[in-house]
Amino acid sequence: MWWKWTLALALLLAMFAVARADEDKKQDKVDEVELQRQEKLAKVAKILEKEGKYDPMRSRVAPPDFIPSSGSSSRAKRDLDPMMSRMAPRQYGKENAPYVISAERLATIRAELTYPFFDTDIYGGTGDLETNVNSQNTQVNKQLTFLLPFFGFGLNYTWVSLNGYLGFSDAPFNWKHYPLSFPVPQWPDRPDPSFIGPFYSKCNIGQLRPRDLDTRQPGLYWRLERDLPSREDQFGVEIRERVKWDIREGIVGATIFKPKHVIIVTWKNVTFAGGSVNTDAKYVTNTFQLVVVTDEIRTYCLFNYAYMKWTSHTEAGGSTDEGQGGTPAYVGFNAGNGTRAYEYTPYSQQLYIRDLATSGNATGLPGRHIFRIDEKILSGCCRREEQLKVYPLTFSPEQGNMLGGTLVNLTGPCFSESYRLTCQFDTTTVEGHVLDTNRASCIVPQLLVSGYVDFSISINSGPYYWKGKFFVGNLTMNRDAPVVMSLWGYREITVQPELIYIDILVDGVPNTGSYTLTPTDYANNNNYNQLDLEMGLLMINLTTPEPQFGLKQSTVVWSRPIPLAWYFHFQWERLYGTNWQVAMCDRWIENDRNLRNFAYEVERCPCLLKQAVADRGRFLPDFSCDRDGNTECEYHFGAIHCVRTALPKYVLSPSPLSLVLSLAACCYDRDGYLMMTADKMWGGNPHRAHNLGKTPFNEANKVPSMSHWYHDVIPFYTCCKWQGEQSPGCVTYRFERRASQDCVGYQPPTAATVFGDPHIYTFDDLPYTFNGKGEFVLVRVDSLRHVLDVQGRFEQISKNYLGESKGSMLTAVAARDNISSVVEVRQRPTDAIWRYHLDVIVDGQRVYFDRYSQKIQQFRECVVYTPSNILNQSHVIIMFASGAGVEVMENMGFLGTRIYLPLSFANITRGLFGNWTFDPADDFVLPDGSEGPSVDSNNLELIHKQFAMNWVLDDKESPTTPMADIDRVCGDSYQCYYDYVVTLRRDFAVMTKYYQDQFVNIKKEGLTNVVSCGALPTPPNGRKSTFNFLSGAEVKFDCDPGYVLLGEQRRWCYASGDWNWPEDGEALCVTEAEYLMMQQGITAGTVLAVLLPVLFALFCFASYQRSKSRQGSRPRPPSPRLAKPPAPRPVISHPIPTKDLDYYPVTTTEDPITWKAGPTDLKLLSEAPLGRADEYSTTETAASSITASVSDSGSYIYADSPTRLDPLGCRPMRVPKSFDGDYSTHEPLNDKPVVFQNVLWDLDDNPSKESSV
């Protein structure tokens, strides 16, 4: 057994020996590492000893990573200068006192061109140097823990490459042809990399010359500093302050920028690829740096060129010894994926690239160039003019107030202090001021315009080459300086609007952000020639112009329009009395009556809120009363949403002052019913002037906002808000001058849509599917009245989990109406959908809607807006002057669009959306006007080949999914089924179903005709139970306290569109006193109505009795007697005198008249003159007819001589030869009674012929 023990002992000894050997090896390795560490530390110590005081901004030694510490730690001495050393400084934890940088220190570190980069650290490491990057492995991936906005994309990763760029896609560097062109024209067949390229060329790591002062190792350096706002250590504070002020002073528009993260990439002593090994090519090197700064919203970058010795690598035609000739490096930016690029001309791929190290002059340092790169690339440095093809201005702010006063800083050409600068806004020029080589400034003049205007500059009276677009919109503010506050008034009494200075309110007040004005301080002012000013503005400007800008004129801040009653009402009381509101309202009513009536010309309001929201072509939200934004509704109390007509409507008038640019304002209550001024003063009403104005803007009635306030808002104050709803002035305002338009006659538009892969609903509601690829005509109209063209681009859907997808989807829409601007809405790439979801391009210029003042933008004959609650630009509405509207929506990366057309487009539409004739059978009309294939929405091949492909503009031309999943997602939507099966993408099918349901609901609810009975006015001092006046509505009236309701208390709206007849009269509210008086009057009238017939009957009865009694008491009448024939009187020379005769007989001539009795007797009862009964008697005979013959001595015309004239030259009256007897001459007639007795005239059927004398 002893040998076993011996073997076991030997094995133990062997194992011990092996273990001891391994331990010795490990110890040797540790000793070797420690020796190397000690050597590195010794090297670092030598470097620090050589550098002296440590400065991280200049040192080779990198500071360690910043790790906030909560425990105790040893402190490093602060005698190291991290800005000057090669070695990075130790960072400080939270337990240390915060570092505070002095102004002198900041100026010192900012004087350096390059930011610090380190080739070692205090641990003996390589610092920022990327040692694994070489000519074989040219790039390394870096993950970012924050969002880096670049060219619209939001990125959290990057590749840093030896070849002079910071990339955002892993694209191989292999180019066959030079010069390079970005975006790559062959994309997507060839990759299109996304990058920031300060010097995009093939590079190798060079070598130092013995005489080089900067002995840091050649190569690629990478440094990332995060969370700068919270940093308190020296290096973090100094980097933050340095980069902050370099950005703020280096580029316009960055005055409030606060950096959050910084990336510093340095290419030190890199040489060109392909250099000859037999030459000194490895010593021909360039050193340049890229600094990227972001606050995760805005991104800026600095190109710092320390020295540049070569321009081209050998594959681009450069020489093998010095890297000269051929095509120089590309300098600029590329968004990638075939989207956008920015080449920094005239340096990129030009011989002027040599000037990069001596030009730029950002922050006053030659070799520094600065850009803003988050959404679009803006250069902050001047450039050589002779090599430019376009001359874009970089300026900030990009918007200002239309009344002027905004300070605009600009960069474009290279300036000199001796230059005379002229700035032109629209057509108005102002003098500018040169600040330095890169920057100049000017103050916006008074423009009285709205929207985008041309902004250009001229140097020394030269051409206006450098141009941009300036948006007239929001206000600005200046702080920390004494200010002057003045008051200005506005009026339109001539064609030219007037902005009139009134008074200085305060002077030299510190700008603390607020100031309180006391109206009584201005009670004794006397502005006798300005008392007609009712509206105006406050202007705030600096007491002394800002010296740092060298301006002669101060910047200005304007308020919004305000009523001026707080300032003038004391003077108005002295002029008009205590009822000055009434006098001013009456004055406005008189003036407005002299202007042309316009209310009947405006668009009819939709009856219901859902109709108003769905009518995207004619009505846009009123942002002062918007359910998705500002719900204050100051001028429409009780409304939840108001809409306005999008574009002003011309109402022609002989007088320019009467030119009406009217609009309709429609407001809706919480029940969705239209509010009328006939019910309350807060209802929507027509406006004489449009709030957006109209070109040319500098004329009366056309000034944005100001004309609207002057004609429509201020009268509401004077007549209603300052008097009361039931005042005479407000009643006139509500019922006459600004009466609401009811919805009688409103015609909802029609709509068509496209969504999904792609599925289409035509204007006649015909659904069909068309799987096209390319650009197609959606709607085309070309008639005498309308010209409209809407086009859509359809592209292949991205790959699904099984590979390539066969479906297509809508990716862009472009539209133009008549002479309007061309508006294009594009889908953004997936990685670019973080801040903006859609690109909106108007006349080739990208526009943005992220600021509230830019939510509605007016262009030539069109308005483009995004809803106020949409902050990511994912919902865009285009409204044209014709009433056509285009709505584009993006959701989860998929587009859908709807087009709205008013009734005037009926029977004239063509395109994929069909022929709108209210008959789906004729929707498939071909471009030449001929009839297309028969309508069969199930025959997709027939529709594709014989109809849809005829409307192409640019012809581009499965595994199963469980049916249960498709059913669950799609329901009964065949469009959704189709997309799910073709694309195998559930999210795409979901959005198809979403867009389809949305469109169907809009057509079903928002775009249907409704029957309206018209406005039913609320009685003054009364109320209505509802504001609904649609078919089936029942309205009940009631009165305010102290009033009594009279008339019909209920009204019904019939299906015919008529209200029921008010049998009791229209509803009316009267005061209780008036009602009591009316009741008393009714009572009195009832009593009188009863008494009067009784009294009348009694009177009649009494009269009858009296007449009867008088008839019974009269004597019997005697028999009549004939008069005795008078003595013969053949000739009567004078008239017979009569007693109490007050007139003369007809025969007054001296000539004799012979009377002869006629042969016929007339039975006649006559009445003789009173008082001659004793001379004559009567007898009962038949009276004979009397014939008179007239003769004279020749001075009269006889019947046989009708042409003779009397001595006076007059034609005498023809005298008949015979007369009926009468008493007109008061002469007795033969055989006629001359005295008559009064007789009763109630004769019998056979009256008695007797009469008594």
Secondary structure as UniProt FT lines:
FT   HELIX           2..51
FT   TURN            56..58
FT   STRAND          60..62
FT   TURN            78..79
FT   TURN            82..84
FT   STRAND          86..87
FT   TURN            94..95
FT   HELIX           103..110
FT   STRAND          120..121
FT   TURN            122..123
FT   TURN            127..128
FT   TURN            131..132
FT   STRAND          139..150
FT   TURN            151..152
FT   STRAND          153..161
FT   TURN            162..164
FT   STRAND          165..167
FT   TURN            185..189
FT   STRAND          195..200
FT   STRAND          203..205
FT   TURN            210..211
FT   STRAND          219..225
FT   HELIX           228..230
FT   HELIX           234..250
FT   TURN            252..253
FT   TURN            255..256
FT   STRAND          261..272
FT   TURN            273..274
FT   TURN            277..280
FT   HELIX           281..283
FT   STRAND          286..294
FT   STRAND          299..307
FT   HELIX           314..316
FT   TURN            320..322
FT   STRAND          330..334
FT   TURN            337..338
FT   STRAND          341..343
FT   TURN            345..349
FT   HELIX           351..357
FT   HELIX           362..364
FT   STRAND          368..372
FT   STRAND          378..379
FT   TURN            386..387
FT   STRAND          394..396
FT   STRAND          399..400
FT   TURN            402..403
FT   STRAND          407..411
FT   TURN            417..418
FT   STRAND          421..425
FT   TURN            426..427
FT   STRAND          428..431
FT   STRAND          433..434
FT   STRAND          440..443
FT   STRAND          451..459
FT   TURN            460..461
FT   STRAND          466..472
FT   STRAND          482..491
FT   STRAND          498..510
FT   HELIX           519..522
FT   TURN            523..524
FT   TURN            528..529
FT   TURN            531..532
FT   STRAND          535..542
FT   HELIX           547..549
FT   STRAND          556..558
FT   STRAND          562..563
FT   HELIX           565..576
FT   TURN            578..579
FT   HELIX           580..594
FT   HELIX           599..601
FT   HELIX           609..614
FT   TURN            616..618
FT   STRAND          619..621
FT   TURN            623..624
FT   TURN            627..628
FT   TURN            634..635
FT   TURN            637..638
FT   STRAND          641..645
FT   STRAND          649..651
FT   HELIX           656..658
FT   STRAND          660..668
FT   TURN            670..671
FT   STRAND          673..674
FT   TURN            677..679
FT   TURN            681..682
FT   STRAND          686..687
FT   TURN            691..692
FT   TURN            697..698
FT   TURN            700..702
FT   TURN            704..705
FT   HELIX           706..708
FT   HELIX           709..713
FT   HELIX           714..716
FT   HELIX           717..721
FT   TURN            722..723
FT   TURN            725..726
FT   HELIX           728..732
FT   HELIX           733..737
FT   TURN            744..745
FT   STRAND          750..755
FT   TURN            756..758
FT   STRAND          759..761
FT   TURN            763..764
FT   STRAND          767..769
FT   STRAND          774..782
FT   STRAND          787..796
FT   TURN            801..802
FT   STRAND          808..817
FT   TURN            818..819
FT   STRAND          823..827
FT   HELIX           830..832
FT   TURN            833..835
FT   STRAND          838..842
FT   TURN            843..844
FT   STRAND          845..847
FT   HELIX           852..854
FT   STRAND          856..859
FT   TURN            860..861
FT   STRAND          862..865
FT   TURN            868..869
FT   STRAND          875..880
FT   TURN            881..882
FT   STRAND          885..891
FT   TURN            892..893
FT   STRAND          894..901
FT   HELIX           903..905
FT   TURN            906..907
FT   TURN            912..913
FT   HELIX           920..922
FT   TURN            927..928
FT   TURN            937..938
FT   HELIX           940..946
FT   HELIX           948..951
FT   STRAND          952..955
FT   HELIX           963..970
FT   TURN            971..972
FT   HELIX           974..983
FT   HELIX           986..1001
FT   HELIX           1002..1006
FT   TURN            1020..1021
FT   STRAND          1022..1024
FT   TURN            1031..1032
FT   STRAND          1034..1039
FT   TURN            1041..1042
FT   STRAND          1043..1046
FT   STRAND          1050..1053
FT   TURN            1055..1056
FT   TURN            1063..1064
FT   STRAND          1068..1071
FT   HELIX           1072..1112
FT   TURN            1139..1140
FT   STRAND          1153..1157
FT   TURN            1170..1171
FT   TURN            1173..1175
FT   STRAND          1186..1190
FT   TURN            1199..1200
FT   TURN            1202..1203
FT   TURN            1207..1208
FT   TURN            1224..1225
FT   TURN            1230..1231
//
